[in-house]
């Protein structure tokens, strides 16, 4: 299954035909693999083209530079993250907001540990790698507010959006700390994060 890249991503041209969408998916897969192998600094459009088995012109058809390519990968990560959270919540049924929070955090940790390229660019917070930007966290918080408000049967009002934004910012900082301590994520830091999120969100969701 080819995961589409939404129009909001920095694509020069959106794929129309299935063949074009599959080529874009191969380019993003190659980008993710090379990020893990070589890092962002050594990532190049030519290397991505070679890994994907496509002409360099195919890469430039979609992206003007590697920053745009990594941004599209980050957007695809957000789409896949949202899909996985939605599927897990649907499969487990209505078990309350604490369960939903665990699903969100565990899904993020799973992708952090296993999804190619995710450890470097996740949802775009670290593009270029080493920087910290607020905009992606707002996008993640908005997506989670819409998703979880429907699951919990709550209105997605300003207070709820603020609470989820603060929760996302807190989780972002402490998850990155956990993965700086150990490559798989320090379990004690993750445990403290989980308790902090439960205590904070209880003020809004209980």
Secondary structure in CASP SS format (residue, H / E / C, confidence):
PFRMAT SS
TARGET T0000
AUTHOR 0000-0000-0000
METHOD secondary structure of the structure
MODEL  1
X C 1.00
X C 1.00
X C 1.00
X C 1.00
X C 1.00
X C 1.00
X C 1.00
X C 1.00
X C 1.00
X C 1.00
X C 1.00
X C 1.00
X C 1.00
X C 1.00
X C 1.00
X C 1.00
X C 1.00
X H 1.00
X H 1.00
X H 1.00
X H 1.00
X H 1.00
X H 1.00
X H 1.00
X H 1.00
X H 1.00
X H 1.00
X H 1.00
X H 1.00
X H 1.00
X H 1.00
X H 1.00
X H 1.00
X H 1.00
X H 1.00
X H 1.00
X H 1.00
X H 1.00
X C 1.00
X C 1.00
X C 1.00
X C 1.00
X C 1.00
X C 1.00
X H 1.00
X H 1.00
X H 1.00
X H 1.00
X H 1.00
X H 1.00
X H 1.00
X H 1.00
X C 1.00
X C 1.00
X C 1.00
X H 1.00
X H 1.00
X H 1.00
X H 1.00
X H 1.00
X H 1.00
X H 1.00
X C 1.00
X C 1.00
X C 1.00
X H 1.00
X H 1.00
X H 1.00
X H 1.00
X H 1.00
X H 1.00
X H 1.00
X H 1.00
X H 1.00
X H 1.00
X H 1.00
X H 1.00
X H 1.00
X H 1.00
X H 1.00
X H 1.00
X H 1.00
X H 1.00
X H 1.00
X H 1.00
X H 1.00
X H 1.00
X H 1.00
X H 1.00
X H 1.00
X H 1.00
X H 1.00
X C 1.00
X C 1.00
X C 1.00
X C 1.00
X H 1.00
X H 1.00
X H 1.00
X H 1.00
X H 1.00
X H 1.00
X H 1.00
X H 1.00
X H 1.00
X H 1.00
X H 1.00
X H 1.00
X H 1.00
X H 1.00
X H 1.00
X H 1.00
X H 1.00
X H 1.00
X C 1.00
X C 1.00
X C 1.00
X H 1.00
X H 1.00
X H 1.00
X H 1.00
X C 1.00
X C 1.00
X C 1.00
X C 1.00
X C 1.00
X C 1.00
X C 1.00
X C 1.00
X C 1.00
X C 1.00
X C 1.00
X C 1.00
X C 1.00
X H 1.00
X H 1.00
X H 1.00
X H 1.00
X H 1.00
X H 1.00
X H 1.00
X H 1.00
X H 1.00
X H 1.00
X H 1.00
X H 1.00
X H 1.00
X H 1.00
X H 1.00
X H 1.00
X H 1.00
X H 1.00
X C 1.00
X C 1.00
X C 1.00
X C 1.00
X C 1.00
X H 1.00
X H 1.00
X H 1.00
X H 1.00
X H 1.00
X H 1.00
X H 1.00
X H 1.00
X H 1.00
X H 1.00
X H 1.00
X H 1.00
X H 1.00
X H 1.00
X H 1.00
X H 1.00
X H 1.00
X H 1.00
X H 1.00
X H 1.00
X H 1.00
X H 1.00
X H 1.00
X H 1.00
X C 1.00
X C 1.00
X C 1.00
X C 1.00
X C 1.00
X H 1.00
X H 1.00
X H 1.00
X H 1.00
X H 1.00
X H 1.00
X H 1.00
X H 1.00
X H 1.00
X H 1.00
X H 1.00
X H 1.00
X H 1.00
X H 1.00
X H 1.00
X H 1.00
X H 1.00
X H 1.00
X H 1.00
X C 1.00
END
